[in-house]
Amino acid sequence: MRNCQIIADEIDANQIELIFLQSERLNPNAIIDFIENLCKVSRDELAEEDSPKKFCLQKLVEVASLNMNRVRFQW
């Protein structure tokens, strides 16, 4: 079993979801860092030749939707 699978099995999916849902509470600099890194991970997931994943891409859309009330300049 791959290490990432072992770790994933130990993490509560609700806790992961909470990270994304609470992104509205991040300050302007933190949300930019969060989105930039979510984009990087999403690119890596999509680049997997065998089985590209869409988890981070979906979360990117969700986070963008949750944070639409932010000032445009933060984006």
C-alpha positions in Angstrom: 0.0 0.0 0.0 1.3 3.5 -0.9 2.1 5.8 2.0 -0.3 8.4 0.7 -3.1 5.8 0.9 -2.2 4.9 4.5 -2.3 8.6 5.5 -5.6 9.2 3.6 -7.2 6.3 5.4 -6.3 7.9 8.8 -7.8 11.3 8.0 -11.4 12.1 8.6 -13.0 13.3 5.4 -15.2 15.8 7.4 -12.1 17.5 8.7 -10.8 17.9 5.1 -14.1 19.4 4.1 -14.0 21.8 7.0 -10.7 23.2 5.7 -12.3 24.2 2.4 -15.5 25.5 4.1 -13.7 27.7 6.5 -11.6 29.3 3.7 -14.0 32.3 4.0 -12.3 33.1 7.3 -8.8 33.4 5.8 -7.3 36.9 5.6 -6.6 38.3 2.1 -3.0 37.1 1.9 -3.9 33.6 3.2 -6.7 33.1 0.7 -4.3 34.0 -2.2 -1.7 31.5 -0.9 -4.5 28.9 -0.4 -5.8 29.3 -3.9 -2.3 29.3 -5.5 -1.4 26.1 -3.8 -4.7 24.5 -4.6 -4.1 25.3 -8.2 -0.6 23.7 -8.1 -1.9 20.5 -6.6 -4.8 20.5 -9.0 -2.3 20.7 -12.0 -0.3 17.8 -10.5 -3.5 15.7 -10.1 -4.6 16.4 -13.7 -1.1 15.7 -15.0 -1.2 12.0 -13.8 -1.2 10.0 -17.0 -2.6 6.8 -15.5 -5.6 8.2 -13.7 -6.0 12.0 -13.5 -7.9 13.2 -10.5 -10.3 16.1 -10.2 -10.6 16.4 -6.4 -8.6 19.7 -6.1 -10.1 21.1 -9.2 -13.6 20.6 -7.7 -12.4 22.1 -4.4 -11.0 25.1 -6.3 -14.4 25.8 -7.7 -16.1 25.3 -4.3 -13.6 27.7 -2.6 -14.0 30.3 -5.3 -17.8 30.1 -4.9 -17.6 30.4 -1.1 -15.3 33.4 -1.4 -17.2 35.4 -4.1 -18.0 38.1 -1.6 -14.3 39.1 -1.3 -13.0 42.3 -2.8 -11.9 41.7 -6.4 -8.4 42.8 -5.8 -7.8 39.9 -3.4 -8.2 37.6 -6.4 
